[in-house]
Amino acid sequence: MNAPGLEGYNWAVWLIGVLLFAVLIGVFIAAIVRASRRPPELHSAAERLKREAPQKPDVEVKLRELSLLKEHGQISDAEYEKRRAEVLAGR
């Protein structure tokens, strides 16, 4: 049997324990959600360099030529956009 006056203390300890457990579970779930939102890590420096590599020089040259044709009025805006998309797609 419990001593008189300790019953409230037992409830307080139990309630604090349950609340701490709930907070711990909440922190764990928040960490999982935050980790799932992170961008995937690159597995090697080679992959990172490949992804961040600048455009090939021939692509830049072709885009510059298209820009000049458009500026001089030799092609329309629609034709410029079409050709630009083809150059960027690698065709």
Backbone as a printed PyTorch tensor [residue, N CA C, xyz], in Angstrom:
tensor([[[  0.8260,  -1.1880,   0.0000],
         [  0.0000,   0.0000,   0.0000],
         [  0.8650,   1.2440,   0.0000]],

        [[  0.3300,   2.2570,  -0.6480],
         [  1.0390,   3.5260,  -0.7150],
         [  0.8020,   4.3180,   0.5650]],

        [[  1.8170,   5.0710,   0.9130],
         [  1.6800,   5.9430,   2.0880],
         [  0.7660,   7.0950,   1.7130]],

        [[  0.0020,   7.6100,   2.6480],
         [ -0.8770,   8.7360,   2.3350],
         [ -0.0760,   9.9470,   1.8670]],

        [[ -0.5740,  10.6090,   0.8910],
         [  0.0840,  11.8080,   0.3810],
         [  1.0090,  11.5460,  -0.7920]],

        [[  1.3700,  10.3100,  -1.0540],
         [  2.2670,  10.0030,  -2.1670],
         [  1.5110,   9.7170,  -3.4580]],

        [[  0.2240,   9.5580,  -3.3910],
         [ -0.5420,   9.2380,  -4.5840],
         [ -0.4460,  10.3470,  -5.6290]],

        [[ -0.5350,  11.5960,  -5.2280],
         [ -0.3910,  12.7280,  -6.1500],
         [  0.9970,  12.7740,  -6.7650]],

        [[  2.0020,  12.4470,  -5.9650],
         [  3.3740,  12.4250,  -6.4450],
         [  3.5370,  11.3470,  -7.5200]],

        [[  2.9580,  10.1840,  -7.3020],
         [  3.0440,   9.0920,  -8.2820],
         [  2.3870,   9.4980,  -9.6000]],

        [[  1.2430,  10.1390,  -9.5320],
         [  0.5870,  10.6010, -10.7540],
         [  1.4340,  11.6410, -11.4780]],

        [[  2.0580,  12.5380, -10.7370],
         [  2.8870,  13.5800, -11.3560],
         [  4.0790,  12.9520, -12.0820]],

        [[  4.7290,  11.9930, -11.4410],
         [  5.8740,  11.3180, -12.0620],
         [  5.4200,  10.5760, -13.3170]],

        [[  4.2990,   9.8870, -13.2370],
         [  3.7830,   9.1640, -14.3930],
         [  3.4500,  10.1180, -15.5320]],

        [[  2.7850,  11.2370, -15.2260],
         [  2.4020,  12.2130, -16.2420],
         [  3.6260,  12.8410, -16.8940]],

        [[  4.6360,  13.1830, -16.1130],
         [  5.8720,  13.7570, -16.6700],
         [  6.5560,  12.7300, -17.5810]],

        [[  6.5770,  11.4760, -17.1780],
         [  7.1860,  10.4300, -17.9950],
         [  6.4730,  10.2620, -19.3230]],

        [[  5.1530,  10.2650, -19.2970],
         [  4.3780,  10.1260, -20.5300],
         [  4.6040,  11.3300, -21.4400]],

        [[  4.6220,  12.5360, -20.8720],
         [  4.8540,  13.7380, -21.6780],
         [  6.2480,  13.7350, -22.2970]],

        [[  7.2570,  13.3380, -21.5310],
         [  8.6150,  13.2700, -22.0780],
         [  8.7020,  12.2420, -23.2090]],

        [[  8.0240,  11.1170, -23.0350],
         [  8.0050,  10.1010, -24.0900],
         [  7.3330,  10.6560, -25.3440]],

        [[  6.2300,  11.3760, -25.1870],
         [  5.5280,  11.9510, -26.3320],
         [  6.4070,  12.9870, -27.0440]],

        [[  7.1190,  13.8020, -26.2720],
         [  8.0190,  14.8010, -26.8730],
         [  9.1410,  14.0980, -27.6270]],

        [[  9.6780,  13.0400, -27.0600],
         [ 10.7430,  12.2860, -27.7230],
         [ 10.2600,  11.6980, -29.0430]],

        [[  9.0770,  11.1320, -29.0600],
         [  8.5050,  10.5950, -30.2930],
         [  8.2940,  11.7180, -31.3120]],

        [[  7.8010,  12.8740, -30.8650],
         [  7.5960,  14.0240, -31.7640],
         [  8.8940,  14.4960, -32.3790]],

        [[  9.9620,  14.5750, -31.5860],
         [ 11.2740,  14.9940, -32.1050],
         [ 11.7760,  13.9780, -33.1250]],

        [[ 11.5840,  12.7200, -32.8530],
         [ 12.0050,  11.6610, -33.7730],
         [ 11.2600,  11.7660, -35.1070]],

        [[  9.9640,  11.9790, -35.0560],
         [  9.1650,  12.1120, -36.2760],
         [  9.5730,  13.3690, -37.0470]],

        [[  9.8090,  14.4820, -36.3430],
         [ 10.2360,  15.7170, -37.0000],
         [ 11.5840,  15.5270, -37.7020]],

        [[ 12.4970,  14.7860, -37.0820],
         [ 13.7990,  14.5280, -37.7040],
         [ 13.6440,  13.6890, -38.9660]],

        [[ 12.7450,  12.7290, -38.9470],
         [ 12.5100,  11.8940, -40.1380],
         [ 11.9320,  12.7370, -41.2680]],

        [[ 10.9660,  13.5910, -40.9530],
         [ 10.3520,  14.4430, -41.9790],
         [ 11.3850,  15.3970, -42.5530]],

        [[ 12.2030,  16.0100, -41.6890],
         [ 13.2170,  16.9510, -42.1640],
         [ 14.2370,  16.2490, -43.0460]],

        [[ 14.6280,  15.0500, -42.6720],
         [ 15.6020,  14.2970, -43.4690],
         [ 15.0250,  13.8980, -44.8260]],

        [[ 13.7350,  13.6400, -44.8770],
         [ 13.1390,  13.2460, -46.1550],
         [ 13.0320,  14.4220, -47.1170]],

        [[ 13.0760,  15.6380, -46.6200],
         [ 12.9880,  16.8230, -47.4790],
         [ 14.3310,  17.2790, -48.0080]],

        [[ 15.4150,  16.7450, -47.4890],
         [ 16.7500,  17.1360, -47.9530],
         [ 16.9850,  16.6220, -49.3530]],

        [[ 17.7420,  17.3890, -50.1490],
         [ 18.0850,  16.8670, -51.4740],
         [ 19.0170,  15.6650, -51.3280]],

        [[ 18.9570,  14.7500, -52.2510],
         [ 19.8220,  13.5770, -52.1450],
         [ 21.2900,  13.9810, -52.2330]],

        [[ 22.0980,  13.3060, -51.4450],
         [ 23.5260,  13.6080, -51.4470],
         [ 24.1790,  13.0060, -52.6870]],

        [[ 25.1690,  13.7070, -53.2030],
         [ 25.9140,  13.1890, -54.3440],
         [ 26.8980,  12.1380, -53.8400]],

        [[ 27.0400,  11.0920, -54.6000],
         [ 27.8700,   9.9890, -54.1410],
         [ 29.3430,  10.1600, -54.4780]],

        [[ 29.6540,  11.0480, -55.4000],
         [ 31.0600,  11.2390, -55.7270],
         [ 31.2730,  12.6450, -56.2670]],

        [[ 32.5170,  13.0650, -56.2290],
         [ 32.8610,  14.3790, -56.7660],
         [ 32.6730,  14.3960, -58.2760]],

        [[ 32.8620,  13.2590, -58.9260],
         [ 32.6970,  13.1900, -60.3810],
         [ 31.2540,  13.4790, -60.7760]],

        [[ 30.3020,  12.9390, -60.0100],
         [ 28.9000,  13.2140, -60.3100],
         [ 28.5810,  14.6960, -60.1170]],

        [[ 29.1240,  15.2870, -59.0550],
         [ 28.8810,  16.7080, -58.8070],
         [ 29.4620,  17.5610, -59.9290]],

        [[ 30.6810,  17.2470, -60.3610],
         [ 31.3040,  18.0120, -61.4430],
         [ 30.5280,  17.8550, -62.7420]],

        [[ 30.0450,  16.6560, -62.9970],
         [ 29.2730,  16.4150, -64.2180],
         [ 27.9950,  17.2460, -64.2040]],

        [[ 27.3370,  17.3050, -63.0500],
         [ 26.0850,  18.0530, -62.9460],
         [ 26.3200,  19.5620, -63.0460]],

        [[ 27.4260,  20.0380, -62.4800],
         [ 27.6840,  21.4690, -62.4500],
         [ 28.5360,  21.9480, -63.6200]],

        [[ 28.8600,  21.0750, -64.5410],
         [ 29.7130,  21.4340, -65.6670],
         [ 29.0230,  22.4910, -66.5350]],

        [[ 29.7960,  23.4550, -67.0150],
         [ 29.1990,  24.4680, -67.9010],
         [ 28.8190,  23.8570, -69.2450]],

        [[ 28.0320,  24.6120, -70.0000],
         [ 27.6200,  24.1490, -71.3270],
         [ 28.8510,  23.9330, -72.2040]],

        [[ 28.7050,  23.0340, -73.1440],
         [ 29.7870,  22.8050, -74.0920],
         [ 29.9970,  24.0740, -74.9060]],

        [[ 31.2390,  24.3330, -75.3180],
         [ 31.5140,  25.5580, -76.0880],
         [ 30.6930,  25.6600, -77.3700]],

        [[ 30.4440,  24.5360, -78.0420],
         [ 29.6930,  24.6090, -79.2980],
         [ 28.2410,  25.0260, -79.0540]],

        [[ 27.6890,  24.6570, -77.9070],
         [ 26.3250,  25.0750, -77.5730],
         [ 26.2910,  26.5800, -77.3660]],

        [[ 27.2810,  27.0860, -76.6390],
         [ 27.3460,  28.5370, -76.4020],
         [ 27.4890,  29.3030, -77.7160]],

        [[ 28.3080,  28.7780, -78.6130],
         [ 28.5100,  29.4350, -79.9010],
         [ 27.2160,  29.4400, -80.7050]],

        [[ 26.5230,  28.3050, -80.7380],
         [ 25.2630,  28.2300, -81.4790],
         [ 24.2240,  29.1820, -80.9070]],

        [[ 24.1530,  29.2640, -79.5730],
         [ 23.1920,  30.1830, -78.9510],
         [ 23.5370,  31.6400, -79.2690]],

        [[ 24.8210,  31.9580, -79.2860],
         [ 25.2400,  33.3140, -79.6200],
         [ 24.8880,  33.6400, -81.0670]],

        [[ 25.0980,  32.6860, -81.9780],
         [ 24.7480,  32.8930, -83.3870],
         [ 23.2430,  33.1200, -83.5490]],

        [[ 22.4430,  32.3160, -82.8400],
         [ 20.9870,  32.4950, -82.9060],
         [ 20.5790,  33.8670, -82.3930]],

        [[ 21.2310,  34.2960, -81.3290],
         [ 20.9120,  35.6000, -80.7590],
         [ 21.2210,  36.7140, -81.7630]],

        [[ 22.3400,  36.5830, -82.4600],
         [ 22.6920,  37.5820, -83.4660],
         [ 21.7010,  37.5780, -84.6290]],

        [[ 21.2800,  36.3740, -85.0590],
         [ 20.2920,  36.3020, -86.1370],
         [ 18.9870,  36.9870, -85.7350]],

        [[ 18.5930,  36.7770, -84.5100],
         [ 17.3560,  37.3930, -84.0180],
         [ 17.5050,  38.9120, -83.9340]],

        [[ 18.6450,  39.3750, -83.4270],
         [ 18.8830,  40.8200, -83.2920],
         [ 18.8830,  41.5160, -84.6420]],

        [[ 19.3940,  40.8390, -85.6650],
         [ 19.4570,  41.4440, -87.0020],
         [ 18.1650,  41.2420, -87.7900]],

        [[ 17.1810,  40.5950, -87.1780],
         [ 15.8900,  40.4340, -87.8250],
         [ 15.8490,  39.3530, -88.8790]],

        [[ 16.8260,  38.4730, -88.8920],
         [ 16.8630,  37.4210, -89.8980],
         [ 15.9630,  36.2330, -89.5460]],

        [[ 15.6160,  36.0980, -88.2480],
         [ 14.6670,  35.0610, -87.8310],
         [ 13.6730,  35.6870, -86.8590]],

        [[ 12.4870,  35.0930, -86.8020],
         [ 11.4360,  35.6190, -85.9190],
         [ 11.6650,  35.1260, -84.4810]],

        [[ 10.9100,  35.7030, -83.5780],
         [ 10.9960,  35.2850, -82.1780],
         [ 10.6110,  33.8120, -82.0210]],

        [[  9.5730,  33.4070, -82.7320],
         [  9.1230,  32.0160, -82.6450],
         [ 10.2020,  31.0670, -83.1730]],

        [[ 10.7990,  31.4320, -84.3000],
         [ 11.8620,  30.6020, -84.8750],
         [ 13.0660,  30.5540, -83.9310]],

        [[ 13.3860,  31.6960, -83.3180],
         [ 14.4900,  31.7550, -82.3540],
         [ 14.2410,  30.7940, -81.1920]],

        [[ 13.0470,  30.8460, -80.6180],
         [ 12.7220,  29.9850, -79.4830],
         [ 12.7630,  28.5120, -79.8780]],

        [[ 12.2880,  28.2010, -81.0740],
         [ 12.2980,  26.8190, -81.5450],
         [ 13.7250,  26.3130, -81.7020]],

        [[ 14.5510,  27.1010, -82.3840],
         [ 15.9380,  26.6870, -82.6040],
         [ 16.7190,  26.6240, -81.2860]],

        [[ 16.4430,  27.5610, -80.4070],
         [ 17.1230,  27.5880, -79.1040],
         [ 16.8080,  26.3220, -78.3220]],

        [[ 15.5400,  25.9170, -78.3150],
         [ 15.1410,  24.6980, -77.6120],
         [ 15.8470,  23.4810, -78.2170]],

        [[ 15.9770,  23.4630, -79.5550],
         [ 16.6510,  22.3420, -80.2090],
         [ 18.1220,  22.3030, -79.8370]],

        [[ 18.7740,  23.4540, -79.7790],
         [ 20.1960,  23.4970, -79.4220],
         [ 20.3870,  23.0160, -77.9750]],

        [[ 19.5250,  23.4920, -77.0800],
         [ 19.6610,  23.1010, -75.6770],
         [ 19.3200,  21.6370, -75.4560]],

        [[ 18.4690,  21.0750, -76.3110],
         [ 18.1350,  19.6600, -76.2060],
         [ 19.2360,  18.7760, -76.7990]],

        [[ 20.1700,  19.3940, -77.4920],
         [ 21.2970,  18.6460, -78.0420],
         [ 21.0600,  18.0960, -79.4170]],

        [[ 20.1190,  18.6460, -80.1450],
         [ 19.8350,  18.1550, -81.5030],
         [ 20.6500,  18.9100, -82.5210]]])
